[in-house]
Amino acid sequence: MKLNSEEIKNLILSLVQDVVFEYDNKTCCINPWSRTKFEVGYNDIVKIYSDIDDLMNDTIFDGRSLSDIADEIEIE
C-alpha cells in the first residue's frame, strides 16, 4: 500500500505490525517493539532507534531518509 511520510510514521507508532518494503532492490523491515524502541533492518544494516523522528530522518537508505523515500515505496 502507498502511504505518505506521516502515514508511515503513524503506522510504525501504532505497534500493530512490522513495516516491510523494498527500496533500491533491497528489503527493509521495521520492527516497532514499543513507542521508544524501533529496530530497522535494511540490506546488511541493522539499527535501533529510541525516537521515531530519528528513525524517519536517518539517511540509512543509501543516503536518503524514510521521510525522503516515503512516496516511492509500497508497504507490504
C-alpha positions in Angstrom: 0.0 0.0 0.0 1.2 3.5 -0.7 1.4 5.8 2.3 2.9 9.3 2.7 5.6 10.0 5.3 3.2 10.9 8.1 1.1 7.8 7.5 4.1 5.6 7.6 5.2 7.2 10.9 1.7 6.6 12.3 1.7 3.0 11.2 5.0 2.4 12.9 3.8 4.1 16.1 0.6 2.0 16.1 2.8 -1.0 17.0 0.4 -3.4 15.3 2.7 -4.8 12.6 6.2 -4.9 11.2 6.6 -2.5 8.3 8.2 -4.2 5.3 9.0 -2.7 1.9 11.7 -2.7 -0.8 13.8 0.2 -1.8 16.5 0.1 -4.4 16.0 -3.6 -4.8 16.8 -4.2 -1.1 14.3 -5.3 1.6 13.7 -3.2 4.7 11.9 -4.4 7.8 11.0 -2.0 10.6 10.1 -3.8 13.9 8.3 -1.4 16.3 8.9 -3.0 19.7 7.5 -0.1 21.6 7.0 3.7 21.2 10.6 4.1 22.3 12.3 1.2 20.6 12.3 0.6 16.8 14.6 -1.9 15.0 15.4 -1.3 11.4 17.0 -3.8 9.1 17.9 -2.6 5.6 20.2 -4.7 3.4 23.1 -5.6 5.7 22.5 -2.7 8.2 20.6 -3.1 11.5 20.0 -0.1 13.7 17.9 0.6 16.8 16.2 3.9 17.4 14.6 5.2 20.6 12.9 8.2 18.8 10.6 7.9 15.9 11.8 11.2 14.4 15.4 9.9 14.4 14.2 6.8 12.5 12.2 8.9 10.0 15.2 11.3 9.4 18.2 9.0 9.4 19.8 8.7 6.0 20.1 4.9 6.2 18.5 4.3 2.8 21.5 4.8 0.5 21.9 8.4 1.8 18.2 9.1 2.0 15.8 9.1 4.9 12.4 7.2 5.2 10.7 10.6 5.1 12.5 11.3 1.7 11.6 7.9 0.1 8.0 7.5 1.5 6.3 8.4 -1.7 8.5 5.9 -3.7 7.8 2.8 -1.6 4.9 0.4 -1.1 4.4 -1.1 2.3 3.7 -4.9 2.1 
